[in-house]
């Protein structure tokens, strides 16, 4: 239960820190943090939680990461369902807190986006469904390659949170214009439940693509990692 609780709290912090920066601070008049600031917020939320709960739960904070670690043989299948439930619950709780905060400002309109992920007319840059699908698959695959490599027993373990946090920052810098960056089904679900409508209709892609990307990333890491071990 300690591990599930850690995942719930960690995912809560990821969504509140990342989506909160996008909703509250990204375009604040005069001092808005913009795309770069939001990207850093997501990366910092993972980095800080990795040091806080990594030794308790492994700090997955993401259903796609949990599935990828399971596929790679790094995670027990018995824990997968409860990890996914804890992550989604933590994310939705953060979405609720963020909604309460954001709605305290006059003129707040949740249907304007609320940091939701989307494609087509709901992509920040107007990118197609195919572009969004490819982006989410590739970005999540590379995220898993970095996670699995940074946490390998042969890698310097103390620096793993830094590598993972910076990787997530880079992913957001690349893909915010395309999908508003998901690579995390729990994060996408958390805000889509409040936006409803189009956000829920397009949510399927932000479950399918990250999980497919995670499986791909696990396969890529096994290919290069096992090849190295045989040398």
C-alpha positions as CSV (number, residue, x, y, z in Angstrom):
1,X,0.0,0.0,0.0
2,X,2.9,2.4,0.6
3,X,3.9,2.0,-3.0
4,X,0.4,2.6,-4.3
5,X,0.1,5.7,-2.1
6,X,3.5,6.9,-3.3
7,X,2.3,6.6,-7.0
8,X,-0.9,8.4,-6.2
9,X,0.9,11.3,-4.5
10,X,3.6,11.4,-7.2
11,X,1.2,11.5,-10.1
12,X,-0.8,14.2,-8.3
13,X,2.3,16.3,-8.1
14,X,3.2,15.7,-11.8
15,X,-0.3,16.8,-13.0
16,X,-0.6,19.7,-10.6
17,X,2.9,20.9,-11.4
18,X,2.8,20.4,-15.1
19,X,-0.8,21.1,-16.1
20,X,-1.0,23.8,-13.4
21,X,1.9,25.7,-14.9
22,X,0.2,25.5,-18.3
23,X,-3.2,26.6,-17.0
24,X,-2.2,29.2,-14.5
25,X,1.3,30.5,-15.4
26,X,1.9,29.9,-19.1
27,X,0.2,33.1,-20.4
28,X,0.0,35.2,-17.3
29,X,0.3,38.9,-18.5
30,X,3.8,40.2,-18.3
31,X,5.5,37.2,-16.7
32,X,4.0,34.2,-18.5
33,X,6.4,31.2,-18.5
34,X,5.4,30.1,-22.0
35,X,6.3,26.8,-23.7
36,X,9.8,26.6,-22.2
37,X,8.5,27.1,-18.6
38,X,5.7,24.5,-19.0
39,X,8.3,22.0,-20.3
40,X,10.5,22.6,-17.4
41,X,7.6,22.3,-14.9
42,X,6.8,18.8,-16.2
43,X,10.5,17.8,-16.1
44,X,11.0,19.3,-12.6
45,X,7.9,17.6,-11.2
46,X,9.2,14.2,-12.3
47,X,12.8,15.0,-11.1
48,X,11.6,16.1,-7.6
49,X,9.3,13.1,-7.2
50,X,12.0,10.7,-8.4
51,X,14.1,11.7,-5.4
52,X,11.1,11.8,-3.1
53,X,9.4,8.5,-3.8
54,X,11.7,6.6,-6.2
55,X,13.0,4.4,-3.4
56,X,9.4,3.6,-2.4
57,X,7.5,2.9,-5.7
58,X,10.0,3.4,-8.4
59,X,8.3,6.7,-9.3
60,X,6.4,5.6,-12.5
61,X,3.7,8.3,-12.3
62,X,2.5,7.1,-15.7
63,X,0.5,4.0,-16.9
64,X,2.6,3.9,-20.0
65,X,5.8,3.7,-18.0
66,X,4.4,1.0,-15.8
67,X,3.4,-1.1,-18.8
68,X,6.8,-0.5,-20.4
69,X,8.6,-1.6,-17.3
70,X,6.5,-4.7,-17.1
71,X,7.1,-5.6,-20.8
72,X,10.9,-5.1,-20.2
73,X,10.8,-7.5,-17.2
74,X,11.5,-4.9,-14.7
75,X,8.1,-4.9,-13.0
76,X,5.8,-7.6,-11.5
77,X,2.6,-8.1,-13.4
78,X,0.7,-8.5,-10.1
79,X,1.3,-4.8,-9.3
80,X,0.3,-3.4,-12.7
81,X,-3.5,-2.9,-12.1
82,X,-3.1,-1.2,-8.8
83,X,-0.3,1.1,-10.1
84,X,-2.5,2.2,-12.9
85,X,-5.5,2.8,-10.6
86,X,-3.3,4.8,-8.2
87,X,-1.9,6.9,-11.0
88,X,-5.2,7.7,-12.5
89,X,-6.7,8.6,-9.1
90,X,-3.8,10.8,-8.3
91,X,-4.0,12.6,-11.6
92,X,-7.8,13.1,-11.4
93,X,-7.4,14.5,-7.8
94,X,-4.8,17.0,-9.1
95,X,-7.2,17.9,-12.0
96,X,-9.8,18.7,-9.4
97,X,-7.5,20.8,-7.3
98,X,-6.4,22.7,-10.4
99,X,-10.0,23.3,-11.5
100,X,-10.8,24.7,-8.1
101,X,-7.8,27.1,-8.2
102,X,-8.3,28.1,-11.9
103,X,-12.0,28.7,-11.5
104,X,-11.3,31.3,-8.9
105,X,-10.2,33.7,-11.6
106,X,-13.0,35.8,-13.3
107,X,-13.6,34.7,-16.9
108,X,-12.1,31.2,-16.5
109,X,-13.5,28.8,-19.2
110,X,-12.6,25.2,-18.8
111,X,-13.8,24.4,-22.4
112,X,-10.9,26.6,-23.7
113,X,-8.6,23.7,-23.1
114,X,-7.5,23.3,-19.5
115,X,-4.2,21.8,-20.7
116,X,-6.0,19.0,-22.5
117,X,-4.4,17.0,-25.3
118,X,-5.8,17.0,-28.7
119,X,-5.3,16.7,-32.5
120,X,-6.8,18.3,-35.5
121,X,-8.7,21.5,-34.5
122,X,-7.7,20.8,-30.9
123,X,-4.0,20.6,-31.5
124,X,-2.1,23.7,-30.5
125,X,-0.6,23.9,-34.0
126,X,-3.4,22.3,-35.9
127,X,-1.6,19.0,-36.5
128,X,-3.5,16.0,-37.9
129,X,-4.5,12.8,-36.0
130,X,-1.7,10.9,-37.7
131,X,0.9,13.4,-36.7
132,X,-0.3,13.3,-33.1
133,X,-0.3,9.5,-33.1
134,X,3.3,9.3,-34.5
135,X,4.4,12.0,-32.1
136,X,3.0,10.3,-29.0
137,X,4.3,6.9,-30.0
138,X,7.8,8.1,-30.7
139,X,8.1,10.4,-27.8
140,X,7.0,7.8,-25.3
141,X,9.2,5.2,-26.9
142,X,12.3,7.4,-26.4
143,X,11.1,8.2,-22.9
144,X,11.2,4.5,-22.0
145,X,14.6,4.1,-23.6
146,X,15.9,6.8,-21.4
147,X,14.2,5.5,-18.3
148,X,15.3,2.0,-18.8
149,X,18.9,3.0,-19.6
150,X,19.2,5.5,-16.7
151,X,17.9,3.0,-14.2
152,X,20.0,0.1,-15.5
153,X,22.3,-1.4,-12.8
154,X,25.3,-0.4,-14.8
155,X,24.3,3.3,-14.9
156,X,25.1,5.9,-12.2
157,X,21.8,5.5,-10.2
158,X,22.1,8.9,-8.4
159,X,21.8,10.7,-11.8
160,X,18.8,8.8,-13.1
161,X,16.2,11.3,-11.9
162,X,18.1,14.1,-13.7
163,X,18.2,12.2,-17.0
164,X,14.6,11.3,-16.8
165,X,13.4,14.8,-15.8
166,X,15.4,16.4,-18.6
167,X,14.2,13.9,-21.1
168,X,10.6,14.8,-20.2
169,X,11.4,18.4,-20.5
170,X,12.9,17.8,-24.0
171,X,9.8,15.8,-25.0
172,X,7.5,18.7,-24.1
173,X,9.7,21.2,-26.0
174,X,9.3,19.1,-29.1
175,X,5.7,18.1,-28.9
176,X,3.6,20.7,-27.1
177,X,2.8,22.4,-30.5
178,X,1.6,19.0,-31.8
179,X,-0.6,17.5,-29.0
180,X,0.0,19.7,-26.0
181,X,2.2,16.6,-25.0
182,X,0.7,13.6,-23.2
183,X,3.1,10.6,-23.2
184,X,1.0,9.9,-20.1
185,X,-2.6,8.5,-20.2
186,X,-3.2,9.5,-16.5
187,X,-2.2,13.1,-17.2
188,X,-4.5,13.2,-20.3
189,X,-7.5,11.7,-18.4
190,X,-7.1,14.1,-15.5
191,X,-8.0,17.2,-17.5
192,X,-10.2,15.6,-20.1
193,X,-12.7,14.7,-17.5
194,X,-13.2,18.3,-16.7
195,X,-13.2,19.6,-20.3
196,X,-15.5,16.8,-21.4
197,X,-16.8,17.0,-25.0
198,X,-14.0,16.8,-27.6
199,X,-11.3,16.1,-24.9
200,X,-13.0,12.9,-23.9
201,X,-13.7,12.0,-27.6
202,X,-10.0,12.3,-28.4
203,X,-8.8,10.7,-25.2
204,X,-8.5,7.2,-26.8
205,X,-5.4,8.4,-28.7
206,X,-3.6,9.5,-25.5
207,X,-4.1,6.0,-24.1
208,X,-3.3,3.9,-27.2
209,X,-0.3,5.9,-28.5
210,X,1.7,6.2,-25.2
211,X,1.2,2.6,-24.3
212,X,2.2,1.4,-27.8
213,X,5.2,3.7,-27.6
214,X,6.1,2.3,-24.2
215,X,6.0,-1.2,-25.5
216,X,8.2,-0.1,-28.5
217,X,10.6,1.6,-26.2
218,X,10.9,-1.5,-24.0
219,X,11.7,-3.6,-27.1
220,X,14.3,-1.1,-28.3
221,X,16.1,-1.0,-25.0
222,X,16.0,-4.8,-24.7
223,X,17.5,-5.0,-28.2
224,X,20.4,-2.7,-27.5
225,X,20.8,-3.7,-23.8
226,X,20.8,-7.5,-24.5
227,X,23.2,-6.9,-27.4
228,X,25.6,-5.1,-25.1
229,X,25.5,-7.9,-22.5
230,X,26.4,-10.5,-25.1
231,X,29.6,-8.7,-26.1
